[in-house]
Amino acid sequence: MLTTSLAQLAGVVRLLDGHLAANKAQLAALVESWMPELLAEFGVGPVAAAQLLVSWSHPGRCRSAAAFAMLAGTTPLQAAPTPHPQPAVPGRRPG
């Protein structure tokens, strides 16, 4: 019973993993056709590049690294360590 359930769950995971890989490949192809420079940037993969392309609307929308990070749902890297870590994005807690 448990073995059968685990085997079925593993099959579903493999199936969904295949769908995810196909979606990522499609995103990569779309970004590559529209703005290949994004994929050349360190740390920018197909998902982040696609999110940037669909979220950006005009020059000045991302007025700072913190604004871009908030749009992307992450935090910018700190240039130097601080004695008391502060959230890089207002309203977000580290960790």
Secondary structure, DSSP 8 states (H G I E B T S, - for coil): -HHHHHHHHHHHHHHHHHHHHHHHHHHHHHHHHH-HHHHHSTT--HHHHHHHHHH--STTSS-SHHHHHHHHTS----SS--SS---SSTT----
